[in-house]
Amino acid sequence: MMPLALATDGAQLIPAALDPTALATIESVLADLPPGQPGLRLASLPALASMLSATGAIGRHAAAHQGTTTKAVRAILFDKSPATNWALGWHQDRTIAVRTRIDTPGFGPWTLKSGIQHVAPPQSLLDRMLTLRIHLDPVGADNAPLLIAPGSHRLGRISESAVAALVARCGTHACLADRGDIWLYATPILHASDAASNPRHRRVLQIDYSADDLPGELNWLGII
């Protein structure tokens, strides 16, 4: 089977992207966070600023596709384990994190998640975003790999009623990973996750990147 490519499939694996020293640094920064969270939204990661920058060990993979003006705009830590072995149905990511709510044409509805303001932006902005998933643990077929529908990132905003048919049309791919791998995704790609059949820790640090500035006085939350 040919490896996936970001441009055509909306996803691409970067194997062994981070060395043991970088992984240890990330784990040290995350060590005091509550474990076993379905999705812990992180408002700030200043200790990882150099790594997340456009020239850093993580950010350079976004810059390769978005240019040197790209920036990390949102971070979520997923920690699936035997105690928190959840499943998530097929969906698109449709919101961004911002500093404060400023009503802006084309942006809405608004939601508050973990005390952080989120808003649905125009689809064109989402279409230009990238999502990087940094794997701190190996993810085999039995440990709930992310499932994606290749090519679905090119279909714009997908109504819930159309999701099942589009997943059937695009097919599915299980994104297996080793510790230190990074998966790149087009942010709007359809994705899901089953509960693990052999649950073990599956820690993933997810970082969204954008090279766009937001209009008016609206500002990305940012994480560095």
C-alpha positions as CSV (number, residue, x, y, z in Angstrom):
1,M,0.0,0.0,0.0
2,M,1.3,3.4,-1.0
3,P,1.9,5.8,2.0
4,L,-0.6,8.6,2.3
5,A,0.3,12.1,1.1
6,L,-0.9,15.3,2.6
7,A,-1.9,17.0,-0.7
8,T,-4.0,14.2,-2.0
9,D,-5.1,12.2,1.0
10,G,-5.1,14.9,3.6
11,A,-2.7,13.0,5.9
12,Q,1.0,12.1,6.0
13,L,3.2,10.3,8.4
14,I,6.6,11.6,9.4
15,P,8.3,8.7,11.0
16,A,10.8,9.2,13.9
17,A,10.3,12.9,13.7
18,L,11.4,13.5,17.3
19,D,14.4,12.1,19.1
20,P,14.5,10.8,22.7
21,T,15.7,14.2,24.0
22,A,12.8,16.1,22.4
23,L,10.3,13.5,23.6
24,A,11.6,13.7,27.2
25,T,11.3,17.5,27.1
26,I,7.6,17.2,26.0
27,E,6.9,14.7,28.7
28,S,8.5,16.9,31.3
29,V,6.3,19.8,30.3
30,L,3.1,17.7,30.4
31,A,4.0,15.7,33.5
32,D,1.9,17.8,35.9
33,L,-1.3,17.8,33.8
34,P,-4.2,15.6,34.9
35,P,-3.9,12.2,33.3
36,G,-6.5,10.2,31.4
37,Q,-8.3,13.2,29.8
38,P,-10.4,12.6,26.7
39,G,-9.1,15.9,25.5
40,L,-7.3,18.4,27.7
41,R,-7.2,21.9,26.1
42,L,-3.9,23.7,26.8
43,A,-4.0,27.4,26.9
44,S,-0.2,27.9,27.0
45,L,3.0,25.8,26.4
46,P,5.8,28.4,26.7
47,A,8.4,25.8,27.5
48,L,7.9,24.3,24.1
49,A,8.1,27.6,22.2
50,S,11.3,26.8,20.4
51,M,10.1,23.3,19.4
52,L,6.7,24.6,18.1
53,S,8.1,27.6,16.2
54,A,8.3,27.5,12.4
55,T,11.9,26.5,12.6
56,G,11.6,24.0,15.5
57,A,11.5,20.3,15.6
58,I,7.7,20.2,15.4
59,G,6.8,23.5,13.8
60,R,9.1,23.0,10.8
61,H,6.8,20.2,9.5
62,A,3.9,22.7,9.3
63,A,6.2,25.4,7.8
64,A,7.1,23.0,5.0
65,H,3.5,23.3,3.8
66,Q,2.4,26.6,5.1
67,G,5.5,28.8,4.9
68,T,7.6,30.5,7.7
69,T,4.7,32.6,8.9
70,T,2.9,29.6,10.3
71,K,2.2,29.5,14.0
72,A,0.9,27.1,16.6
73,V,-2.6,28.3,17.4
74,R,-4.2,25.5,19.6
75,A,-3.0,22.5,21.7
76,I,-4.9,19.5,23.0
77,L,-3.5,16.6,25.0
78,F,-5.3,13.2,24.5
79,D,-4.5,10.5,27.0
80,K,-6.4,7.4,26.3
81,S,-5.8,4.6,28.8
82,P,-7.5,1.5,30.2
83,A,-9.3,3.8,32.6
84,T,-10.4,6.2,29.9
85,N,-11.0,4.2,26.8
86,W,-13.4,6.3,24.9
87,A,-14.7,6.2,21.3
88,L,-15.4,9.1,19.0
89,G,-17.7,9.1,16.0
90,W,-16.9,10.4,12.5
91,H,-16.7,14.2,12.4
92,Q,-14.7,17.3,11.3
93,D,-12.9,19.8,13.5
94,R,-14.8,23.0,12.9
95,T,-13.7,25.5,15.6
96,I,-10.6,27.5,16.5
97,A,-9.5,28.9,19.9
98,V,-9.3,32.7,20.3
99,R,-8.2,35.0,23.2
100,T,-11.5,36.7,23.7
101,R,-14.9,36.8,22.1
102,I,-15.2,39.6,19.6
103,D,-18.2,39.2,17.3
104,T,-16.9,39.2,13.8
105,P,-18.8,38.7,10.5
106,G,-18.4,35.1,9.2
107,F,-17.4,33.7,12.6
108,G,-19.9,31.8,14.7
109,P,-21.4,30.1,16.6
110,W,-19.3,30.6,19.7
111,T,-18.6,28.0,22.4
112,L,-16.7,27.9,25.7
113,K,-14.5,24.8,26.1
114,S,-12.4,24.4,29.2
115,G,-12.7,28.1,29.8
116,I,-11.3,28.9,26.4
117,Q,-13.4,30.8,23.8
118,H,-13.9,28.8,20.6
119,V,-15.6,29.9,17.4
120,A,-16.5,28.3,14.0
121,P,-14.5,30.3,11.4
122,P,-15.2,30.5,7.6
123,Q,-14.5,27.1,6.0
124,S,-11.8,28.7,3.8
125,L,-9.7,29.4,6.9
126,L,-10.1,25.8,8.2
127,D,-9.1,24.5,4.7
128,R,-5.7,26.2,5.0
129,M,-5.0,24.9,8.5
130,L,-2.9,21.9,9.5
131,T,-3.1,19.6,12.5
132,L,-0.1,17.8,13.8
133,R,-0.4,14.9,16.2
134,I,2.8,14.1,18.2
135,H,2.8,10.5,19.4
136,L,4.3,9.9,22.8
137,D,3.3,6.2,22.9
138,P,3.2,3.6,20.1
139,V,-0.3,3.2,18.6
140,G,-1.0,-0.2,17.1
141,A,-4.1,-1.5,15.5
142,D,-5.5,-2.6,18.9
143,N,-4.8,0.7,20.7
144,A,-7.3,3.0,19.1
145,P,-5.4,4.6,16.2
146,L,-7.0,7.6,14.6
147,L,-9.2,6.7,11.7
148,I,-9.4,9.0,8.7
149,A,-11.3,9.2,5.5
150,P,-8.6,9.9,2.9
151,G,-9.5,12.8,0.5
152,S,-12.4,14.0,2.6
153,H,-10.5,17.3,3.4
154,R,-11.2,18.5,-0.2
155,L,-15.0,18.3,0.3
156,G,-15.5,21.5,2.4
157,R,-18.0,21.6,5.3
158,I,-19.8,18.2,5.4
159,S,-23.3,17.9,6.8
160,E,-23.8,15.3,9.5
161,S,-26.4,13.5,7.2
162,A,-23.7,13.1,4.5
163,V,-20.9,11.8,6.7
164,A,-21.6,8.1,6.6
165,A,-21.9,8.1,2.8
166,L,-18.7,10.1,2.3
167,V,-16.7,7.8,4.7
168,A,-18.0,4.8,2.7
169,R,-16.9,6.5,-0.6
170,C,-13.5,7.7,0.6
171,G,-12.7,4.6,2.6
172,T,-10.9,4.5,5.9
173,H,-7.2,4.4,7.0
174,A,-5.9,3.6,10.5
175,C,-3.1,5.9,11.4
176,L,-0.7,3.6,13.2
177,A,2.3,5.2,14.9
178,D,5.5,4.6,16.8
179,R,6.7,6.8,19.7
180,G,8.2,9.9,18.2
181,D,6.2,9.8,15.0
182,I,4.2,12.8,13.8
183,W,1.1,12.6,11.7
184,L,0.2,15.7,9.6
185,Y,-3.5,16.2,8.8
186,A,-5.5,18.7,6.8
187,T,-7.6,20.1,9.7
188,P,-11.0,19.5,8.1
189,I,-10.4,15.8,7.3
190,L,-13.1,13.4,8.5
191,H,-11.8,11.4,11.4
192,A,-12.9,9.1,14.2
193,S,-11.5,6.8,16.9
194,D,-12.8,3.5,18.3
195,A,-12.3,2.3,21.8
196,A,-9.1,0.3,22.1
197,S,-9.5,-3.5,22.0
198,N,-6.3,-3.8,24.0
199,P,-6.1,-0.5,25.9
200,R,-2.8,1.0,26.9
201,H,-1.6,4.5,27.3
202,R,-2.0,6.4,24.1
203,R,-0.8,9.9,24.7
204,V,-1.0,12.3,21.7
205,L,-0.2,16.0,21.8
206,Q,-2.2,17.7,19.0
207,I,-1.2,21.1,17.7
208,D,-3.1,23.1,15.2
209,Y,-1.2,25.5,12.9
210,S,-2.2,28.4,10.7
211,A,-0.4,31.0,8.6
212,D,-3.5,33.3,8.6
213,D,-4.1,36.3,10.8
214,L,-7.6,36.7,12.0
215,P,-9.7,39.7,10.9
216,G,-10.3,42.9,12.9
217,E,-9.5,42.6,16.6
218,L,-10.0,38.8,16.7
219,N,-6.8,37.1,17.8
220,W,-5.8,33.4,17.9
221,L,-5.4,32.1,21.4
222,G,-1.9,30.9,20.5
223,I,0.1,28.6,22.8
224,I,3.6,30.0,22.8
